[in-house]
Amino acid sequence: MEVQQIEEEIELALKHISRLENRLKNIQKNCNHQFKYHPNFNKCKKCHKVEVFYY
Ligand SMILES: [Zn+2]
């Protein structure tokens, strides 16, 4: 595989990840969270959003 082809594939993969992250953020933004309690954080059962406790 040539370097340029590898770079193009990396670029495509990064764009793909970026789209997925945006979709996930959107889902988490619109989620009616149901948090499950953990010792140091809450995690939503539905969208997996994590809320860390800061003291
Ligand atoms: Zn949620």
mmCIF file of the protein (N, C-alpha, C, O) and its ligand, coordinates in Angstrom:
data_MODEL
# 
_entry.id   MODEL 
# 
loop_
_entity.id 
_entity.type 
_entity.pdbx_number_of_molecules 
1 polymer     1 
2 non-polymer 1 
# 
_entity_poly.entity_id                      1 
_entity_poly.type                           'polypeptide(L)' 
_entity_poly.nstd_linkage                   no 
_entity_poly.nstd_monomer                   no 
_entity_poly.pdbx_seq_one_letter_code       MEVQQIEEEIELALKHISRLENRLKNIQKNCNHQFKYHPNFNKCKKCHKVEVFYY 
_entity_poly.pdbx_seq_one_letter_code_can   MEVQQIEEEIELALKHISRLENRLKNIQKNCNHQFKYHPNFNKCKKCHKVEVFYY 
_entity_poly.pdbx_strand_id                 A 
# 
loop_
_entity_poly_seq.entity_id 
_entity_poly_seq.num 
_entity_poly_seq.mon_id 
_entity_poly_seq.hetero 
1 1  MET n 
1 2  GLU n 
1 3  VAL n 
1 4  GLN n 
1 5  GLN n 
1 6  ILE n 
1 7  GLU n 
1 8  GLU n 
1 9  GLU n 
1 10 ILE n 
1 11 GLU n 
1 12 LEU n 
1 13 ALA n 
1 14 LEU n 
1 15 LYS n 
1 16 HIS n 
1 17 ILE n 
1 18 SER n 
1 19 ARG n 
1 20 LEU n 
1 21 GLU n 
1 22 ASN n 
1 23 ARG n 
1 24 LEU n 
1 25 LYS n 
1 26 ASN n 
1 27 ILE n 
1 28 GLN n 
1 29 LYS n 
1 30 ASN n 
1 31 CYS n 
1 32 ASN n 
1 33 HIS n 
1 34 GLN n 
1 35 PHE n 
1 36 LYS n 
1 37 TYR n 
1 38 HIS n 
1 39 PRO n 
1 40 ASN n 
1 41 PHE n 
1 42 ASN n 
1 43 LYS n 
1 44 CYS n 
1 45 LYS n 
1 46 LYS n 
1 47 CYS n 
1 48 HIS n 
1 49 LYS n 
1 50 VAL n 
1 51 GLU n 
1 52 VAL n 
1 53 PHE n 
1 54 TYR n 
1 55 TYR n 
# 
loop_
_struct_asym.id 
_struct_asym.entity_id 
A 1 
B 2 
# 
loop_
_chem_comp.id 
_chem_comp.type 
_chem_comp.mon_nstd_flag 
ALA 'L-peptide linking' y 
ARG 'L-peptide linking' y 
ASN 'L-peptide linking' y 
CYS 'L-peptide linking' y 
GLN 'L-peptide linking' y 
GLU 'L-peptide linking' y 
HIS 'L-peptide linking' y 
ILE 'L-peptide linking' y 
LEU 'L-peptide linking' y 
LYS 'L-peptide linking' y 
MET 'L-peptide linking' y 
PHE 'L-peptide linking' y 
PRO 'L-peptide linking' y 
SER 'L-peptide linking' y 
TYR 'L-peptide linking' y 
VAL 'L-peptide linking' y 
ZN  non-polymer         . 
# 
_pdbx_entity_nonpoly.entity_id   2 
_pdbx_entity_nonpoly.name        ? 
_pdbx_entity_nonpoly.comp_id     ZN 
# 
_pdbx_nonpoly_scheme.asym_id         B 
_pdbx_nonpoly_scheme.entity_id       2 
_pdbx_nonpoly_scheme.mon_id          ZN 
_pdbx_nonpoly_scheme.ndb_seq_num     1 
_pdbx_nonpoly_scheme.pdb_seq_num     101 
_pdbx_nonpoly_scheme.auth_seq_num    101 
_pdbx_nonpoly_scheme.pdb_mon_id      ZN 
_pdbx_nonpoly_scheme.auth_mon_id     ZN 
_pdbx_nonpoly_scheme.pdb_strand_id   A 
_pdbx_nonpoly_scheme.pdb_ins_code    . 
# 
loop_
_atom_site.group_PDB 
_atom_site.id 
_atom_site.type_symbol 
_atom_site.label_atom_id 
_atom_site.label_alt_id 
_atom_site.label_comp_id 
_atom_site.label_asym_id 
_atom_site.label_entity_id 
_atom_site.label_seq_id 
_atom_site.pdbx_PDB_ins_code 
_atom_site.Cartn_x 
_atom_site.Cartn_y 
_atom_site.Cartn_z 
_atom_site.occupancy 
_atom_site.B_iso_or_equiv 
_atom_site.pdbx_formal_charge 
_atom_site.auth_seq_id 
_atom_site.auth_comp_id 
_atom_site.auth_asym_id 
_atom_site.auth_atom_id 
_atom_site.pdbx_PDB_model_num 
ATOM   1   N  N  . MET A 1 1  ? 0.836   -1.207 0.000  1.00 0.00 ? 1   MET A N  1 
ATOM   2   C  CA . MET A 1 1  ? 0.000   0.000  0.000  1.00 0.00 ? 1   MET A CA 1 
ATOM   3   C  C  . MET A 1 1  ? 0.869   1.255  0.000  1.00 0.00 ? 1   MET A C  1 
ATOM   4   O  O  . MET A 1 1  ? 1.818   1.375  0.775  1.00 0.00 ? 1   MET A O  1 
ATOM   5   N  N  . GLU A 1 2  ? 0.523   2.179  -0.883 1.00 0.00 ? 2   GLU A N  1 
ATOM   6   C  CA . GLU A 1 2  ? 1.333   3.394  -0.946 1.00 0.00 ? 2   GLU A CA 1 
ATOM   7   C  C  . GLU A 1 2  ? 0.953   4.379  0.151  1.00 0.00 ? 2   GLU A C  1 
ATOM   8   O  O  . GLU A 1 2  ? -0.165  4.381  0.665  1.00 0.00 ? 2   GLU A O  1 
ATOM   9   N  N  . VAL A 1 3  ? 1.929   5.212  0.486  1.00 0.00 ? 3   VAL A N  1 
ATOM   10  C  CA . VAL A 1 3  ? 1.725   6.168  1.573  1.00 0.00 ? 3   VAL A CA 1 
ATOM   11  C  C  . VAL A 1 3  ? 0.485   7.024  1.332  1.00 0.00 ? 3   VAL A C  1 
ATOM   12  O  O  . VAL A 1 3  ? -0.330  7.223  2.233  1.00 0.00 ? 3   VAL A O  1 
ATOM   13  N  N  . GLN A 1 4  ? 0.354   7.525  0.108  1.00 0.00 ? 4   GLN A N  1 
ATOM   14  C  CA . GLN A 1 4  ? -0.783  8.418  -0.156 1.00 0.00 ? 4   GLN A CA 1 
ATOM   15  C  C  . GLN A 1 4  ? -2.119  7.713  0.033  1.00 0.00 ? 4   GLN A C  1 
ATOM   16  O  O  . GLN A 1 4  ? -3.083  8.295  0.530  1.00 0.00 ? 4   GLN A O  1 
ATOM   17  N  N  . GLN A 1 5  ? -2.154  6.447  -0.374 1.00 0.00 ? 5   GLN A N  1 
ATOM   18  C  CA . GLN A 1 5  ? -3.390  5.675  -0.216 1.00 0.00 ? 5   GLN A CA 1 
ATOM   19  C  C  . GLN A 1 5  ? -3.705  5.477  1.264  1.00 0.00 ? 5   GLN A C  1 
ATOM   20  O  O  . GLN A 1 5  ? -4.860  5.559  1.682  1.00 0.00 ? 5   GLN A O  1 
ATOM   21  N  N  . ILE A 1 6  ? -2.661  5.215  2.050  1.00 0.00 ? 6   ILE A N  1 
ATOM   22  C  CA . ILE A 1 6  ? -2.844  5.048  3.500  1.00 0.00 ? 6   ILE A CA 1 
ATOM   23  C  C  . ILE A 1 6  ? -3.374  6.343  4.103  1.00 0.00 ? 6   ILE A C  1 
ATOM   24  O  O  . ILE A 1 6  ? -4.305  6.339  4.909  1.00 0.00 ? 6   ILE A O  1 
ATOM   25  N  N  . GLU A 1 7  ? -2.753  7.463  3.691  1.00 0.00 ? 7   GLU A N  1 
ATOM   26  C  CA . GLU A 1 7  ? -3.191  8.761  4.223  1.00 0.00 ? 7   GLU A CA 1 
ATOM   27  C  C  . GLU A 1 7  ? -4.649  9.046  3.879  1.00 0.00 ? 7   GLU A C  1 
ATOM   28  O  O  . GLU A 1 7  ? -5.400  9.575  4.698  1.00 0.00 ? 7   GLU A O  1 
ATOM   29  N  N  . GLU A 1 8  ? -5.040  8.686  2.652  1.00 0.00 ? 8   GLU A N  1 
ATOM   30  C  CA . GLU A 1 8  ? -6.429  8.904  2.252  1.00 0.00 ? 8   GLU A CA 1 
ATOM   31  C  C  . GLU A 1 8  ? -7.379  8.050  3.081  1.00 0.00 ? 8   GLU A C  1 
ATOM   32  O  O  . GLU A 1 8  ? -8.467  8.491  3.450  1.00 0.00 ? 8   GLU A O  1 
ATOM   33  N  N  . GLU A 1 9  ? -6.954  6.823  3.370  1.00 0.00 ? 9   GLU A N  1 
ATOM   34  C  CA . GLU A 1 9  ? -7.802  5.946  4.189  1.00 0.00 ? 9   GLU A CA 1 
ATOM   35  C  C  . GLU A 1 9  ? -7.923  6.464  5.610  1.00 0.00 ? 9   GLU A C  1 
ATOM   36  O  O  . GLU A 1 9  ? -8.990  6.385  6.220  1.00 0.00 ? 9   GLU A O  1 
ATOM   37  N  N  . ILE A 1 10 ? -6.815  6.999  6.142  1.00 0.00 ? 10  ILE A N  1 
ATOM   38  C  CA . ILE A 1 10 ? -6.850  7.587  7.488  1.00 0.00 ? 10  ILE A CA 1 
ATOM   39  C  C  . ILE A 1 10 ? -7.816  8.762  7.500  1.00 0.00 ? 10  ILE A C  1 
ATOM   40  O  O  . ILE A 1 10 ? -8.638  8.899  8.405  1.00 0.00 ? 10  ILE A O  1 
ATOM   41  N  N  . GLU A 1 11 ? -7.704  9.605  6.483  1.00 0.00 ? 11  GLU A N  1 
ATOM   42  C  CA . GLU A 1 11 ? -8.582  10.779 6.374  1.00 0.00 ? 11  GLU A CA 1 
ATOM   43  C  C  . GLU A 1 11 ? -10.054 10.362 6.356  1.00 0.00 ? 11  GLU A C  1 
ATOM   44  O  O  . GLU A 1 11 ? -10.884 10.954 7.047  1.00 0.00 ? 11  GLU A O  1 
ATOM   45  N  N  . LEU A 1 12 ? -10.365 9.344  5.566  1.00 0.00 ? 12  LEU A N  1 
ATOM   46  C  CA . LEU A 1 12 ? -11.739 8.847  5.488  1.00 0.00 ? 12  LEU A CA 1 
ATOM   47  C  C  . LEU A 1 12 ? -12.199 8.296  6.827  1.00 0.00 ? 12  LEU A C  1 
ATOM   48  O  O  . LEU A 1 12 ? -13.327 8.539  7.257  1.00 0.00 ? 12  LEU A O  1 
ATOM   49  N  N  . ALA A 1 13 ? -11.309 7.548  7.485  1.00 0.00 ? 13  ALA A N  1 
ATOM   50  C  CA . ALA A 1 13 ? -11.666 6.950  8.772  1.00 0.00 ? 13  ALA A CA 1 
ATOM   51  C  C  . ALA A 1 13 ? -11.930 8.035  9.806  1.00 0.00 ? 13  ALA A C  1 
ATOM   52  O  O  . ALA A 1 13 ? -12.866 7.923  10.598 1.00 0.00 ? 13  ALA A O  1 
ATOM   53  N  N  . LEU A 1 14 ? -11.106 9.094  9.805  1.00 0.00 ? 14  LEU A N  1 
ATOM   54  C  CA . LEU A 1 14 ? -11.292 10.190 10.759 1.00 0.00 ? 14  LEU A CA 1 
ATOM   55  C  C  . LEU A 1 14 ? -12.620 10.903 10.521 1.00 0.00 ? 14  LEU A C  1 
ATOM   56  O  O  . LEU A 1 14 ? -13.322 11.268 11.465 1.00 0.00 ? 14  LEU A O  1 
ATOM   57  N  N  . LYS A 1 15 ? -12.955 11.096 9.239  1.00 0.00 ? 15  LYS A N  1 
ATOM   58  C  CA . LYS A 1 15 ? -14.237 11.726 8.924  1.00 0.00 ? 15  LYS A CA 1 
ATOM   59  C  C  . LYS A 1 15 ? -15.384 10.841 9.400  1.00 0.00 ? 15  LYS A C  1 
ATOM   60  O  O  . LYS A 1 15 ? -16.386 11.332 9.921  1.00 0.00 ? 15  LYS A O  1 
ATOM   61  N  N  . HIS A 1 16 ? -15.229 9.550  9.217  1.00 0.00 ? 16  HIS A N  1 
ATOM   62  C  CA . HIS A 1 16 ? -16.247 8.597  9.641  1.00 0.00 ? 16  HIS A CA 1 
ATOM   63  C  C  . HIS A 1 16 ? -16.429 8.661  11.157 1.00 0.00 ? 16  HIS A C  1 
ATOM   64  O  O  . HIS A 1 16 ? -17.555 8.709  11.653 1.00 0.00 ? 16  HIS A O  1 
ATOM   65  N  N  . ILE A 1 17 ? -15.314 8.660  11.885 1.00 0.00 ? 17  ILE A N  1 
ATOM   66  C  CA . ILE A 1 17 ? -15.360 8.749  13.351 1.00 0.00 ? 17  ILE A CA 1 
ATOM   67  C  C  . ILE A 1 17 ? -16.040 10.041 13.774 1.00 0.00 ? 17  ILE A C  1 
ATOM   68  O  O  . ILE A 1 17 ? -16.868 10.053 14.685 1.00 0.00 ? 17  ILE A O  1 
ATOM   69  N  N  . SER A 1 18 ? -15.682 11.126 13.103 1.00 0.00 ? 18  SER A N  1 
ATOM   70  C  CA . SER A 1 18 ? -16.259 12.422 13.433 1.00 0.00 ? 18  SER A CA 1 
ATOM   71  C  C  . SER A 1 18 ? -17.777 12.408 13.267 1.00 0.00 ? 18  SER A C  1 
ATOM   72  O  O  . SER A 1 18 ? -18.507 12.938 14.104 1.00 0.00 ? 18  SER A O  1 
ATOM   73  N  N  . ARG A 1 19 ? -18.242 11.795 12.174 1.00 0.00 ? 19  ARG A N  1 
ATOM   74  C  CA . ARG A 1 19 ? -19.690 11.684 11.953 1.00 0.00 ? 19  ARG A CA 1 
ATOM   75  C  C  . ARG A 1 19 ? -20.346 10.842 13.047 1.00 0.00 ? 19  ARG A C  1 
ATOM   76  O  O  . ARG A 1 19 ? -21.413 11.183 13.556 1.00 0.00 ? 19  ARG A O  1 
ATOM   77  N  N  . LEU A 1 20 ? -19.684 9.731  13.399 1.00 0.00 ? 20  LEU A N  1 
ATOM   78  C  CA . LEU A 1 20 ? -20.240 8.863  14.435 1.00 0.00 ? 20  LEU A CA 1 
ATOM   79  C  C  . LEU A 1 20 ? -20.313 9.590  15.769 1.00 0.00 ? 20  LEU A C  1 
ATOM   80  O  O  . LEU A 1 20 ? -21.298 9.462  16.497 1.00 0.00 ? 20  LEU A O  1 
ATOM   81  N  N  . GLU A 1 21 ? -19.261 10.361 16.096 1.00 0.00 ? 21  GLU A N  1 
ATOM   82  C  CA . GLU A 1 21 ? -19.237 11.108 17.360 1.00 0.00 ? 21  GLU A CA 1 
ATOM   83  C  C  . GLU A 1 21 ? -20.363 12.134 17.396 1.00 0.00 ? 21  GLU A C  1 
ATOM   84  O  O  . GLU A 1 21 ? -21.004 12.331 18.428 1.00 0.00 ? 21  GLU A O  1 
ATOM   85  N  N  . ASN A 1 22 ? -20.597 12.789 16.253 1.00 0.00 ? 22  ASN A N  1 
ATOM   86  C  CA . ASN A 1 22 ? -21.682 13.761 16.191 1.00 0.00 ? 22  ASN A CA 1 
ATOM   87  C  C  . ASN A 1 22 ? -23.043 13.096 16.388 1.00 0.00 ? 22  ASN A C  1 
ATOM   88  O  O  . ASN A 1 22 ? -23.919 13.630 17.068 1.00 0.00 ? 22  ASN A O  1 
ATOM   89  N  N  . ARG A 1 23 ? -23.201 11.925 15.782 1.00 0.00 ? 23  ARG A N  1 
ATOM   90  C  CA . ARG A 1 23 ? -24.457 11.194 15.956 1.00 0.00 ? 23  ARG A CA 1 
ATOM   91  C  C  . ARG A 1 23 ? -24.670 10.811 17.409 1.00 0.00 ? 23  ARG A C  1 
ATOM   92  O  O  . ARG A 1 23 ? -25.768 10.936 17.950 1.00 0.00 ? 23  ARG A O  1 
ATOM   93  N  N  . LEU A 1 24 ? -23.583 10.337 18.035 1.00 0.00 ? 24  LEU A N  1 
ATOM   94  C  CA . LEU A 1 24 ? -23.664 9.938  19.438 1.00 0.00 ? 24  LEU A CA 1 
ATOM   95  C  C  . LEU A 1 24 ? -23.999 11.132 20.320 1.00 0.00 ? 24  LEU A C  1 
ATOM   96  O  O  . LEU A 1 24 ? -24.849 11.039 21.206 1.00 0.00 ? 24  LEU A O  1 
ATOM   97  N  N  . LYS A 1 25 ? -23.320 12.271 20.072 1.00 0.00 ? 25  LYS A N  1 
ATOM   98  C  CA . LYS A 1 25 ? -23.582 13.489 20.850 1.00 0.00 ? 25  LYS A CA 1 
ATOM   99  C  C  . LYS A 1 25 ? -25.031 13.913 20.705 1.00 0.00 ? 25  LYS A C  1 
ATOM   100 O  O  . LYS A 1 25 ? -25.675 14.326 21.669 1.00 0.00 ? 25  LYS A O  1 
ATOM   101 N  N  . ASN A 1 26 ? -25.534 13.803 19.476 1.00 0.00 ? 26  ASN A N  1 
ATOM   102 C  CA . ASN A 1 26 ? -26.905 14.182 19.208 1.00 0.00 ? 26  ASN A CA 1 
ATOM   103 C  C  . ASN A 1 26 ? -27.893 13.302 19.973 1.00 0.00 ? 26  ASN A C  1 
ATOM   104 O  O  . ASN A 1 26 ? -28.871 13.784 20.543 1.00 0.00 ? 26  ASN A O  1 
ATOM   105 N  N  . ILE A 1 27 ? -27.610 12.004 19.970 1.00 0.00 ? 27  ILE A N  1 
ATOM   106 C  CA . ILE A 1 27 ? -28.461 11.065 20.706 1.00 0.00 ? 27  ILE A CA 1 
ATOM   107 C  C  . ILE A 1 27 ? -28.421 11.389 22.197 1.00 0.00 ? 27  ILE A C  1 
ATOM   108 O  O  . ILE A 1 27 ? -29.452 11.403 22.870 1.00 0.00 ? 27  ILE A O  1 
ATOM   109 N  N  . GLN A 1 28 ? -27.210 11.649 22.706 1.00 0.00 ? 28  GLN A N  1 
ATOM   110 C  CA . GLN A 1 28 ? -27.062 11.927 24.139 1.00 0.00 ? 28  GLN A CA 1 
ATOM   111 C  C  . GLN A 1 28 ? -27.713 13.253 24.519 1.00 0.00 ? 28  GLN A C  1 
ATOM   112 O  O  . GLN A 1 28 ? -28.235 13.410 25.623 1.00 0.00 ? 28  GLN A O  1 
ATOM   113 N  N  . LYS A 1 29 ? -27.673 14.209 23.580 1.00 0.00 ? 29  LYS A N  1 
ATOM   114 C  CA . LYS A 1 29 ? -28.284 15.507 23.834 1.00 0.00 ? 29  LYS A CA 1 
ATOM   115 C  C  . LYS A 1 29 ? -29.809 15.379 23.950 1.00 0.00 ? 29  LYS A C  1 
ATOM   116 O  O  . LYS A 1 29 ? -30.444 16.077 24.740 1.00 0.00 ? 29  LYS A O  1 
ATOM   117 N  N  . ASN A 1 30 ? -30.374 14.484 23.157 1.00 0.00 ? 30  ASN A N  1 
ATOM   118 C  CA . ASN A 1 30 ? -31.828 14.341 23.117 1.00 0.00 ? 30  ASN A CA 1 
ATOM   119 C  C  . ASN A 1 30 ? -32.349 13.218 24.000 1.00 0.00 ? 30  ASN A C  1 
ATOM   120 O  O  . ASN A 1 30 ? -33.549 12.944 24.022 1.00 0.00 ? 30  ASN A O  1 
ATOM   121 N  N  . CYS A 1 31 ? -31.444 12.570 24.727 1.00 0.00 ? 31  CYS A N  1 
ATOM   122 C  CA . CYS A 1 31 ? -31.838 11.426 25.549 1.00 0.00 ? 31  CYS A CA 1 
ATOM   123 C  C  . CYS A 1 31 ? -32.537 11.888 26.821 1.00 0.00 ? 31  CYS A C  1 
ATOM   124 O  O  . CYS A 1 31 ? -32.158 12.886 27.434 1.00 0.00 ? 31  CYS A O  1 
ATOM   125 N  N  . ASN A 1 32 ? -33.562 11.140 27.199 1.00 0.00 ? 32  ASN A N  1 
ATOM   126 C  CA . ASN A 1 32 ? -34.190 11.349 28.495 1.00 0.00 ? 32  ASN A CA 1 
ATOM   127 C  C  . ASN A 1 32 ? -33.458 10.406 29.461 1.00 0.00 ? 32  ASN A C  1 
ATOM   128 O  O  . ASN A 1 32 ? -33.894 9.283  29.712 1.00 0.00 ? 32  ASN A O  1 
ATOM   129 N  N  . HIS A 1 33 ? -32.324 10.903 29.998 1.00 0.00 ? 33  HIS A N  1 
ATOM   130 C  CA . HIS A 1 33 ? -31.387 10.030 30.706 1.00 0.00 ? 33  HIS A CA 1 
ATOM   131 C  C  . HIS A 1 33 ? -32.013 9.230  31.845 1.00 0.00 ? 33  HIS A C  1 
ATOM   132 O  O  . HIS A 1 33 ? -32.844 9.719  32.611 1.00 0.00 ? 33  HIS A O  1 
ATOM   133 N  N  . GLN A 1 34 ? -31.577 8.000  31.915 1.00 0.00 ? 34  GLN A N  1 
ATOM   134 C  CA . GLN A 1 34 ? -31.886 7.162  33.078 1.00 0.00 ? 34  GLN A CA 1 
ATOM   135 C  C  . GLN A 1 34 ? -30.553 6.711  33.646 1.00 0.00 ? 34  GLN A C  1 
ATOM   136 O  O  . GLN A 1 34 ? -29.964 5.735  33.183 1.00 0.00 ? 34  GLN A O  1 
ATOM   137 N  N  . PHE A 1 35 ? -30.084 7.437  34.660 1.00 0.00 ? 35  PHE A N  1 
ATOM   138 C  CA . PHE A 1 35 ? -28.747 7.149  35.161 1.00 0.00 ? 35  PHE A CA 1 
ATOM   139 C  C  . PHE A 1 35 ? -28.722 5.958  36.106 1.00 0.00 ? 35  PHE A C  1 
ATOM   140 O  O  . PHE A 1 35 ? -29.594 5.775  36.956 1.00 0.00 ? 35  PHE A O  1 
ATOM   141 N  N  . LYS A 1 36 ? -27.689 5.167  35.915 1.00 0.00 ? 36  LYS A N  1 
ATOM   142 C  CA . LYS A 1 36 ? -27.413 4.065  36.826 1.00 0.00 ? 36  LYS A CA 1 
ATOM   143 C  C  . LYS A 1 36 ? -26.273 4.526  37.720 1.00 0.00 ? 36  LYS A C  1 
ATOM   144 O  O  . LYS A 1 36 ? -25.285 5.079  37.237 1.00 0.00 ? 36  LYS A O  1 
ATOM   145 N  N  . TYR A 1 37 ? -26.403 4.305  38.992 1.00 0.00 ? 37  TYR A N  1 
ATOM   146 C  CA . TYR A 1 37 ? -25.416 4.798  39.938 1.00 0.00 ? 37  TYR A CA 1 
ATOM   147 C  C  . TYR A 1 37 ? -24.178 3.902  40.003 1.00 0.00 ? 37  TYR A C  1 
ATOM   148 O  O  . TYR A 1 37 ? -24.277 2.678  40.098 1.00 0.00 ? 37  TYR A O  1 
ATOM   149 N  N  . HIS A 1 38 ? -23.010 4.550  39.948 1.00 0.00 ? 38  HIS A N  1 
ATOM   150 C  CA . HIS A 1 38 ? -21.731 3.887  40.210 1.00 0.00 ? 38  HIS A CA 1 
ATOM   151 C  C  . HIS A 1 38 ? -21.060 4.712  41.300 1.00 0.00 ? 38  HIS A C  1 
ATOM   152 O  O  . HIS A 1 38 ? -21.452 5.857  41.525 1.00 0.00 ? 38  HIS A O  1 
ATOM   153 N  N  . PRO A 1 39 ? -20.048 4.155  41.989 1.00 0.00 ? 39  PRO A N  1 
ATOM   154 C  CA . PRO A 1 39 ? -19.440 4.899  43.109 1.00 0.00 ? 39  PRO A CA 1 
ATOM   155 C  C  . PRO A 1 39 ? -19.000 6.326  42.762 1.00 0.00 ? 39  PRO A C  1 
ATOM   156 O  O  . PRO A 1 39 ? -19.238 7.242  43.548 1.00 0.00 ? 39  PRO A O  1 
ATOM   157 N  N  . ASN A 1 40 ? -18.374 6.530  41.624 1.00 0.00 ? 40  ASN A N  1 
ATOM   158 C  CA . ASN A 1 40 ? -17.840 7.860  41.316 1.00 0.00 ? 40  ASN A CA 1 
ATOM   159 C  C  . ASN A 1 40 ? -18.460 8.527  40.099 1.00 0.00 ? 40  ASN A C  1 
ATOM   160 O  O  . ASN A 1 40 ? -18.044 9.614  39.699 1.00 0.00 ? 40  ASN A O  1 
ATOM   161 N  N  . PHE A 1 41 ? -19.448 7.878  39.518 1.00 0.00 ? 41  PHE A N  1 
ATOM   162 C  CA . PHE A 1 41 ? -20.075 8.485  38.345 1.00 0.00 ? 41  PHE A CA 1 
ATOM   163 C  C  . PHE A 1 41 ? -21.457 7.879  38.109 1.00 0.00 ? 41  PHE A C  1 
ATOM   164 O  O  . PHE A 1 41 ? -21.773 6.798  38.607 1.00 0.00 ? 41  PHE A O  1 
ATOM   165 N  N  . ASN A 1 42 ? -22.246 8.580  37.361 1.00 0.00 ? 42  ASN A N  1 
ATOM   166 C  CA . ASN A 1 42 ? -23.519 8.050  36.884 1.00 0.00 ? 42  ASN A CA 1 
ATOM   167 C  C  . ASN A 1 42 ? -23.377 7.727  35.411 1.00 0.00 ? 42  ASN A C  1 
ATOM   168 O  O  . ASN A 1 42 ? -22.706 8.441  34.666 1.00 0.00 ? 42  ASN A O  1 
ATOM   169 N  N  . LYS A 1 43 ? -24.010 6.654  35.002 1.00 0.00 ? 43  LYS A N  1 
ATOM   170 C  CA . LYS A 1 43 ? -23.986 6.333  33.580 1.00 0.00 ? 43  LYS A CA 1 
ATOM   171 C  C  . LYS A 1 43 ? -25.413 6.064  33.117 1.00 0.00 ? 43  LYS A C  1 
ATOM   172 O  O  . LYS A 1 43 ? -26.148 5.277  33.712 1.00 0.00 ? 43  LYS A O  1 
ATOM   173 N  N  . CYS A 1 44 ? -25.770 6.738  32.048 1.00 0.00 ? 44  CYS A N  1 
ATOM   174 C  CA . CYS A 1 44 ? -27.117 6.578  31.526 1.00 0.00 ? 44  CYS A CA 1 
ATOM   175 C  C  . CYS A 1 44 ? -27.277 5.191  30.916 1.00 0.00 ? 44  CYS A C  1 
ATOM   176 O  O  . CYS A 1 44 ? -26.436 4.731  30.144 1.00 0.00 ? 44  CYS A O  1 
ATOM   177 N  N  . LYS A 1 45 ? -28.382 4.535  31.283 1.00 0.00 ? 45  LYS A N  1 
ATOM   178 C  CA . LYS A 1 45 ? -28.623 3.182  30.784 1.00 0.00 ? 45  LYS A CA 1 
ATOM   179 C  C  . LYS A 1 45 ? -28.961 3.188  29.303 1.00 0.00 ? 45  LYS A C  1 
ATOM   180 O  O  . LYS A 1 45 ? -28.740 2.203  28.599 1.00 0.00 ? 45  LYS A O  1 
ATOM   181 N  N  . LYS A 1 46 ? -29.500 4.309  28.838 1.00 0.00 ? 46  LYS A N  1 
ATOM   182 C  CA . LYS A 1 46 ? -29.984 4.352  27.459 1.00 0.00 ? 46  LYS A CA 1 
ATOM   183 C  C  . LYS A 1 46 ? -28.922 4.811  26.464 1.00 0.00 ? 46  LYS A C  1 
ATOM   184 O  O  . LYS A 1 46 ? -28.710 4.162  25.439 1.00 0.00 ? 46  LYS A O  1 
ATOM   185 N  N  . CYS A 1 47 ? -28.247 5.938  26.763 1.00 0.00 ? 47  CYS A N  1 
ATOM   186 C  CA . CYS A 1 47 ? -27.305 6.470  25.773 1.00 0.00 ? 47  CYS A CA 1 
ATOM   187 C  C  . CYS A 1 47 ? -25.842 6.326  26.221 1.00 0.00 ? 47  CYS A C  1 
ATOM   188 O  O  . CYS A 1 47 ? -24.924 6.683  25.482 1.00 0.00 ? 47  CYS A O  1 
ATOM   189 N  N  . HIS A 1 48 ? -25.632 5.795  27.450 1.00 0.00 ? 48  HIS A N  1 
ATOM   190 C  CA . HIS A 1 48 ? -24.279 5.550  27.978 1.00 0.00 ? 48  HIS A CA 1 
ATOM   191 C  C  . HIS A 1 48 ? -23.508 6.820  28.297 1.00 0.00 ? 48  HIS A C  1 
ATOM   192 O  O  . HIS A 1 48 ? -22.293 6.773  28.488 1.00 0.00 ? 48  HIS A O  1 
ATOM   193 N  N  . LYS A 1 49 ? -24.202 7.961  28.357 1.00 0.00 ? 49  LYS A N  1 
ATOM   194 C  CA . LYS A 1 49 ? -23.541 9.184  28.769 1.00 0.00 ? 49  LYS A CA 1 
ATOM   195 C  C  . LYS A 1 49 ? -23.105 9.049  30.218 1.00 0.00 ? 49  LYS A C  1 
ATOM   196 O  O  . LYS A 1 49 ? -23.837 8.529  31.060 1.00 0.00 ? 49  LYS A O  1 
ATOM   197 N  N  . VAL A 1 50 ? -21.897 9.528  30.491 1.00 0.00 ? 50  VAL A N  1 
ATOM   198 C  CA . VAL A 1 50 ? -21.341 9.413  31.841 1.00 0.00 ? 50  VAL A CA 1 
ATOM   199 C  C  . VAL A 1 50 ? -21.271 10.787 32.484 1.00 0.00 ? 50  VAL A C  1 
ATOM   200 O  O  . VAL A 1 50 ? -20.807 11.749 31.872 1.00 0.00 ? 50  VAL A O  1 
ATOM   201 N  N  . GLU A 1 51 ? -21.738 10.869 33.725 1.00 0.00 ? 51  GLU A N  1 
ATOM   202 C  CA . GLU A 1 51 ? -21.587 12.088 34.516 1.00 0.00 ? 51  GLU A CA 1 
ATOM   203 C  C  . GLU A 1 51 ? -20.687 11.765 35.689 1.00 0.00 ? 51  GLU A C  1 
ATOM   204 O  O  . GLU A 1 51 ? -21.025 10.951 36.548 1.00 0.00 ? 51  GLU A O  1 
ATOM   205 N  N  . VAL A 1 52 ? -19.522 12.424 35.711 1.00 0.00 ? 52  VAL A N  1 
ATOM   206 C  CA . VAL A 1 52 ? -18.562 12.181 36.771 1.00 0.00 ? 52  VAL A CA 1 
ATOM   207 C  C  . VAL A 1 52 ? -18.850 13.133 37.921 1.00 0.00 ? 52  VAL A C  1 
ATOM   208 O  O  . VAL A 1 52 ? -19.190 14.295 37.699 1.00 0.00 ? 52  VAL A O  1 
ATOM   209 N  N  . PHE A 1 53 ? -18.717 12.651 39.136 1.00 0.00 ? 53  PHE A N  1 
ATOM   210 C  CA . PHE A 1 53 ? -18.915 13.503 40.299 1.00 0.00 ? 53  PHE A CA 1 
ATOM   211 C  C  . PHE A 1 53 ? -17.607 14.204 40.635 1.00 0.00 ? 53  PHE A C  1 
ATOM   212 O  O  . PHE A 1 53 ? -16.559 13.563 40.718 1.00 0.00 ? 53  PHE A O  1 
ATOM   213 N  N  . TYR A 1 54 ? -17.661 15.496 40.826 1.00 0.00 ? 54  TYR A N  1 
ATOM   214 C  CA . TYR A 1 54 ? -16.484 16.247 41.249 1.00 0.00 ? 54  TYR A CA 1 
ATOM   215 C  C  . TYR A 1 54 ? -16.731 16.806 42.642 1.00 0.00 ? 54  TYR A C  1 
ATOM   216 O  O  . TYR A 1 54 ? -17.764 17.427 42.892 1.00 0.00 ? 54  TYR A O  1 
ATOM   217 N  N  . TYR A 1 55 ? -15.804 16.591 43.529 1.00 0.00 ? 55  TYR A N  1 
ATOM   218 C  CA . TYR A 1 55 ? -15.960 17.114 44.883 1.00 0.00 ? 55  TYR A CA 1 
ATOM   219 C  C  . TYR A 1 55 ? -14.921 18.177 45.160 1.00 0.00 ? 55  TYR A C  1 
ATOM   220 O  O  . TYR A 1 55 ? -14.890 18.739 46.255 1.00 0.00 ? 55  TYR A O  1 
HETATM 221 ZN ZN . ZN  B 2 .  ? -29.086 9.164  28.304 1.00 0.00 2 101 ZN  A ZN 1 
# 
